[in-house]
Amino acid sequence: MDIVTIRSVALDALNGISCVFRGPVELFQLEAANEVVPPPLPPQPRERTVLQMRREMEGRYLPKKEEPPPARKANPLKRYAICASVNIGFAVFMTQIIEPLFGYSSSLLPEWMALPSPISQLLPSFAMMPIFIITRLMNIFVFADIASACYRKANRPEPLPMPSISVAAADFIASILLELVFMIQTSLMKHLPLPGVAYIAVFLHMSMLNSMYSFEYFWMSSGVRLKRRIERIEHRWPFFLGFGAPLTALTLYFESALVQGCIFGALFPLFIIASYSADWVAGRHIAGHIPVFKIFLPSQLVTDKISVYVSEKLIGHSIRRSPQ
């Protein structure tokens, strides 16, 4: 890459980092907007008809009850606190209960059933996988109304949902599978022979994955399919590298999976909020040609193979069960 392209990459990455700090700002702006409640309008006196006045005199007319004031919207800060608490609680549950229980069960296995050394070395790296996945699933339900408020506040056009629920479900499952495989790809980067190169590779992978996690809420609500989402990240990789870098730096700084899970659970909702206002499309800083970074390609190939295998098995099973 020439000096112009390198400068464009650096500026675009810095733009991604700066967009992260909009998350807390957006949250407090949503809270301020939620506090502004318009005063109720005074009830307008209605003209009574002759029939109503006659019924009042006879005691047969009951005036309509006043409608109660509209329910107050969900408190954004309270929603964020609930979401972060759920995420942190699940991280504690996974790292302090499930992981030790799994380790204790593995120690009871006979020697001939012990896992090979390469696999056993990778197992600690997978401790964060359930935290990432369950956190995403929980945030869909807990954080849905705040995400909708962010969408409206950003003055986005009306979202185009997926064609059907089945298509949306299939896209979400494919996304989860791809992220699982990509986590394995990231874990393999830790075992590169050069420590400095290994750390940079892991940091790069985790930053891109954190960006993908953050933007998927916005893109899926807009009807963007998984393949198109990956293309966006790989074409504008400097921006998404910068966007995911702060969360990656904070989590990789600590070796404890518990601390990593708590940090991720507390900050991840803020990254979702920031993704709704992030300006990744404009590309004002790009002056040269930035090559496409196919970082998800190995995981895509493996995911496609798994999807084809599972589909063939399901189709074959349904054919065998169908009446002849």
N, C-alpha and C positions, 0 to 999 in steps of 0.2 A: 504494500500500500504506500502511496506517496504521502507527502506531508499534509496535503489538503484533506485527504481522506482520513488520516490519523486525527487531524484537528476536528473534523466532523464527528468522528466516533467519540472523541473525548467530550465534545460539547453536547452531543446527544445523550451520552451517559449522565453527564451532570444535569441535564434537563430532566431525565428520569428520576434522579435522586431528589431534585427540588420538588417534583410533583408529590413525593411521598409525604412531605410536611403539610400538604393540603388536607390530609386526613383529619388530624385533630382540629384544624381550623373549620373544616366543613361540619364536623360533629358539633362544635360549639355554635356555629351559625344555625344549624338545624335546631339546636336547643333554644337559641334566642328566638327563632321564628315560632317555635312551639309555645313559648311563653306569651307571645302577643296574641291575646284572645280578644276579638272584637266585642265591644259592649253590646249587650242584648238590646234590641230595638224595643221601645215602649209599645205596649199593645195598642193598636188603633181601635177606637170605639166604632162598633158596627151599628148601622141604622137598623132599628127593630121594625118589623112589619106590624100591621094591625093585628094579624093573627097571633104573633108572638106576644104582644102586649096583652091580648085577651087571655092567652094561656097562662101568662104570669099572674094575672089577677085571679085566675081559677086555681093556681098552684100546680098546673100541669106542665109547665115549661121548665126544663132543666138546661141552663147554659152549658156550653161545651167547656170541658176542662182545658186549661192552658197546656200546650205541649211542653214537655221538659226540654231544657237546653241540650244541645247536641253533646254527645260524649267527647271528652277531651282526647286528643290524639295521644299515642304512646310516647312516653318521655324518651327522647333519643339517648340521653346519658344513662338512664335507667336500663334501657335495652342493651346498650353497650356493656354496662356492668354485668348484666345477666349473661350476655354472650361470652364475655371474657371469663367470668366465674365458671361457667359450664366447661369451657375449653381447659382452663387450669385444673379444674376438678378431675376431668377425664385424664389429663396428663399425669396427675398424681396417682390416679387409680391404675393406669397402665404401668408406670415405672416402679411404683412401690408395692403393688399387689400382684399384678399379672406377670410381670417380668421375673420377679424373684420366685414366684410359684412355678413358672416355666423352667427356670434354672434348677430349682430343687427337683422337679420331676425328671429332668434330663440326667441329673446325677445318680438317680436310682436305676437307670437303664444299665443292662449288662454291657461289658466292654465291646462285644461284637456288634452291638447296636449303636455304638457311638458314631457321631457324624464325622465325616472326613475333616481334616484340619482346615482346608480352604473354606469349607462351608461354615464351620464353627467360628472362624474368624470374621465372617461376614454377618453372622447373626446379630451381634451388638449394633451393627449399623442399621438394622431393620427395626430397631425398637421404636423409631419415630414414625414408621409407616402407619400403624393404626391410629396414632394421634392425628396425623395429617388427614387421613380419610374420614374418621369419625368427626373431627372438627368441621370439615367441610359439610358433612351431612347435617350436623346440628345447626350450623350457621344458616343453612338454607331456611330452616323453620324459625329460628329465633331472630334472625336478622333480616327477614324478608321485608318488613314494613319500613325499616330504616333504609334499605337498599332502594325501595320504591321512592322514598322521599328524596334520596340523592339523585335518582333519575329525573324526577320532576324539577328539582332545583337546578340541575345542569342544563335545563331547557333542551333536552334531547327530543328528537322526533319520536312519534309513537312507535314503541317497539313492535317488531314483527316476530311473534312467537314461532316455535317449531310447528311443522304441519300437523302433528298429532302428538298425543301423549306417548304413544309407543315409540315414535321417532325420538322424542326428547329423552325418554328413558334409555333407549339404546345408545344415544349419544353420550349420556351421562355415564353409563356403565363402561363404554369404550374409553371415556376420558379417565375414569378411575383406573382401569387396567393399564392404560398408557402411563399414567403417573406412577403406578407400582413398578412397572418395568423400568421407567426412567430413574426411580429411586435405586434400583439394583445397578443400573448403569453408573449412577453417581457413586455408589458404594465401591464399585470396582475401581473407580478413579483413585481411591485412597491407597490402593496397592500398587500404584505405579512406582518404578524403581527409584526415581528422583523425588525426594521429599518436597522440595520447593515446587516442582511441576505438579505433583500430586495435589498439594494444597490449592494451587491456582485453579486446577481442573475441577476440584470439588466445589470451590467457591463459585466458579462460573456456572456449573451445573445447578447448584442450589439457588443461585440468584435467578436464573431463568425459570426454575420450577416455582419459586415463590411468586414471581410475576405472573406465571400461568395460573396459579391458584387464585391470585387477587383479581385478575381481569376476567376469569371465567364467569363469575356471577353476573357481571355487566354484559358480557358477550352472549352468554346463554339466554339471558332475558331478552336479548335483541334478536334471537334466532340464528346466531352464527354457529355453523357446524364446527366439529372438532378439527377437521382438516384445514378449514379456513383460519381457525384460531392459531393453529401451529404455524401456518404460513405467515401470519401477521407478526408473530414473535420472531421467527427466523429472518424475516426481511428487515425488521427494525430492532435487531438484537441489541445494539448499543443502548437504546432507550430502556428496553426491558431489563437489560443487565444492570443498569443504574437504578431502576425502580426496585428491583429485588435485592440489591446489594446491602442496604441498611439492615433489613431483617436477617439476611444471611450472616452479616458481620456480628450481629448481636447474639445469634444462636450458636455460631461456630466458635465464638470466643470461649464458651464454657464447654467442658467435656461431659458434664453431667447431663444425662438424657432428661432428668426431671427439670433442671433449670432451663434447658432448651425448650422443652414442651411448655413450660409456664410462660416463657418469654414469647414464644410463638402464639400461644393461646390469647395472651393479653394484647398483642400488637396486631395480630392478623385482621381483626375487624376494622382497624384504622386504615389498613392497606386496601381493604375492599372499598371503603368510603373514598379514599384517594383515587382509586381507579375510575370512578364515575366522572371526576372532573379533570383527569389527566389528559393533556393534549399530546397524544402520541402520533396523530395523523399528519399534522402540519409539516413536520420535518424542516423547520426553518434553518436549522444548523447544518443541514446536509449540503455540502458543496461538491464533493467528489462522489465517486461510485463506491458504495459500501457493499461488499460481496455478501451473498446470502450465507448464513451460518446454519448448516443443517445439523444442529446439535441433537434434534429429536429423531433423526433418521434411523439410527440403530434400534431405538425403542419402538418406532413405528413398524419396522420390519418384523420384529418379534411379536408385537401386538397383533399385526395382521395375520401372522402364522397361527397364533393362538385362537384368534377369532374364527379363522377358516376351519381349524381343527374342531373347535367346539360346535360350530354350525354343522359340519359333516356328521359329527356324532349324534347331535340332536335330530337331524333329518333322518339318519339311518335308524335311530331308535323309534321315531314316529312311524317309519315305513314298516318296521317289523311288528309294531303293535297294531297297525291298521288291519281290518278284516280283509281276507283275500276274496 
